[in-house]
């Protein structure tokens, strides 16, 4: 029997990997899911270069595709894998309301961190957040055009397909409807508990993904899901397009 190709999930933190790797592994049996974490938002990383280097060990590139590729290289080295073992690279980002108009961002120096609602964003430093939002939108645009990573393999060129997916504000908002800021320990423990539910009942994971798709515009294709997310206030609303991961891996066109 041929070895299962690796699906590398590139996520923002440990709790994302703790939930999504086992959940997708139970749902899609013919792939080997692995996780690799950025300890920072790769889409805003060019604005926070020193913090990104401190957390990840290398400086981010201005082009987010180059930064993602570097992280894939880190994964392959750390796990003694080769490019030829990769079947797909799937990146999952948080929307963070990035596609709402900037006039929805209000400044309050006394607020503790950035706070989100379905209509606006309150932040202690509006200038920094506006810059991050601009960089994030540009980064999403670039990654949506990326079809994969190419690697020379002798005289041939190996192609590893890539696709970008989203959850709304973050994993907790999408899967649990939480709008408050949770600490890392709470995020991790909640992710492990939810992963246990999904691994014991993969159909529950599948129906949850479909529910998150329906409440976020009910798109019929991956392209439509992104079009919806970029309109009006939708990037502040709860939802996800992770329901399109399974048909994508199954080789369907969209």
N, C-alpha and C positions, 0 to 999 in steps of 0.2 A: 504494500500500500504506500502510495506517495505521501511524503510528509506534508502536513498542513502548512500552508503559507501563513506567515505572521501578518496580522493586522495590528499596526502600531497606532495606538490612540495617544495623540499628543494633547495633553490637557494642562490646565493652569496650576493645579495643586494636587496634593496627596488624596484629598477626599474625593475628588473627581475620579481618579484612578481606582480608588477603593470601591466605588460604586459601579462604575461603568465597565471595567474590565471583567469582573465576575458575572455581571448581568448580561453583557453581550456574549460572553463565553457560553452561558447556559442557553441563550436563545439561538445562537448560530453555531452549530456543532462542528461544521466543516472548516472552521478557521481557528487559528491560535491567536487569541487576543493578548496583547502585551500593552503596558502603559509606560509613557515617558512624560515626566512633568517639567513644565517650566515653573519656576517659583516666582513668577511675575507675569504680567500680561504682555505677551509677545507683541501685541498690536500697538501698545503704547511704549514699548521698551526703548525706542530711540530717544525718547524724552527723559529717560531715567537710566542712563547708561551705566553709571557707577553702581547703582542698586542692583541692576540686572547682573552685572559682572560678579558682584559680591554673592549673589544668590545662585548663580548658574555656572560661574567659572570662566566665562568668556564674554566679550563685549558684543552687544547686538549689532546687526547690520541695519542700514537704513531700509533695505529691502527685506520685508518680513520673511519672504520665501528663503532667503539665504540663511536667516536666523533659524528657521525651522529645520532646514537641511543640516545645519551644524548640530542641532540637538539630536537629529536622527543618527548622525555620525557618532555622537557621544553614546547613544544607546547601543549601537552596533559594537563599539569598542568595549564598553563595560560588560556586555553580555556575550562576547565572543561570537558574534553573528556576522553574516555577510549580507551585502545588498541583495544578492540573489535569493535570500531566504524571505525577503519582504514581499508580501502580496499587495498591501495597500498601506498608505499613511493617511490616517483620518485625524484631523485637528478639530477640537471643540473649543469654541470661544464663548465668552459672555457678551451679550449685546450691550448691557450697561446704559441703555437709553441713548446710545451714541448717534442715532439717526434722527432724533428729535431736533427741532430747531434750537439754536443757541439761546433764544429768548426764554426757553423753559428752564434755564440754569440760573438759580438765584444764589447770592452769596450771603452767608451768615457766619461771621468769624467765631461765633460762640458754639456752633454746631460741632458735635463729636463725630468727625469723619463725614463722608458723603452719604446723604440720605436720599432715597428714591421713593417716589409715589407713582401712580399711574398717569400723573399729569405734569410733574416737574421734578427737578433735582435741586437739592440744597447742599451747598459745599462751603467749607471755610475759605477756599481760595478759588474764585471763579476763573481767574486768568489761567491757572495751571490746568484746571479741568477742561476749559475750552480748547487749550492746546492739545491735551490728550484726546479729546473727542475728534478733533480734526485729523490727528495722526492715526487714530483707530479707523476712521472711515476710509482713509486712503489705504491703510493696510488691508482692510477687508476687500476693497476693490481689487487690489493687487492679487490677493490669495484666491479670490473667486475666479480669476483668469488662469490660475495655475492648474494644469492637468496632471502633473506628476514630476518626479525627480529622475534625471537621467544620469547614468553612471557608466563609464567606459568599462567594458569587460572583454579584454583582448581586442579583437578587431570589431566586435559587436558593441552596441550600446544598449544597456539594460534600462528599461523604463518601469518605474514604480509609481502607480497611480496615486494621486492625492486628491482629497476633497475636504472643504471646510464646512463644518456644521455649527449650529449655535444652540445655546440655552439662553433664556431671557436675561434676567439680571445676573443670576448665578445658578448653580445646581440646586441650592436650597429653595430658591424662589420658584424654579421650574417644577421640581418634583414634590415640594412640600408646601408651597405657597407662602414661605417665610419672607417677610420684607425687612426684618431687623438684621443688624450686623452681628453675626455669630463668630465666636473665637474659633481658632483652628481645632482645638480639642473637641468642641461641640460638633463642628462640621464633620470631623473624622468619625466620631462615634455614631452620629446619625447616618452617615454614608454606609458604614459597616452593617448597621441594623437593616437599612433598606436593601442593601445588596443581598443580605441573607434571605429576605422575603422574595426577592426577584429570582435568586438562584433556586429556591425551593419551588417557585411557581413562575417559570419563564413566560407563560401566557399573561400573567399579571404585568410583567415588564412590557410585553408587546402592546397590551391594551392601554397601558399608561402612556406609552410613546404616541399611540394613535390619538389618545385624548388630548395630549399636549399639542399635537399637530392641529386637531380640529379647533381648539380654542384660540389658536393663533392664525386665524384666517382660513383654516380648512383648505390649504393648498393641495393640488394634486401632483405637483412636481417639486423637486428640489429648487429649481429656478424660481418658481412661483413663491416658495416659502421665503426666499431672500427678498424678492420684490415686495412682499407684504411687510417684512420686518423693517424695511427702509422707508416705509410710508408713515406719515402722521405721527402718532404717539406709540406705535406698535412696538418699538424697541424698548419701551418701558413696561409693556404688558407681559403677563405670565405666558409661557409657551416654549416650544422647541421644535426643531425640524429633524430630530434624531430618528424619527420614524422612517426617514429615507435612507438610513444606513443599510438596513437589511436588503432592500431591492438593489441598492448600489453595489453591494458585495455579490449579489446574485447575478450581476452582469446585465441587469436591465438598463436601458438607456438613461432613465431619469429616476 
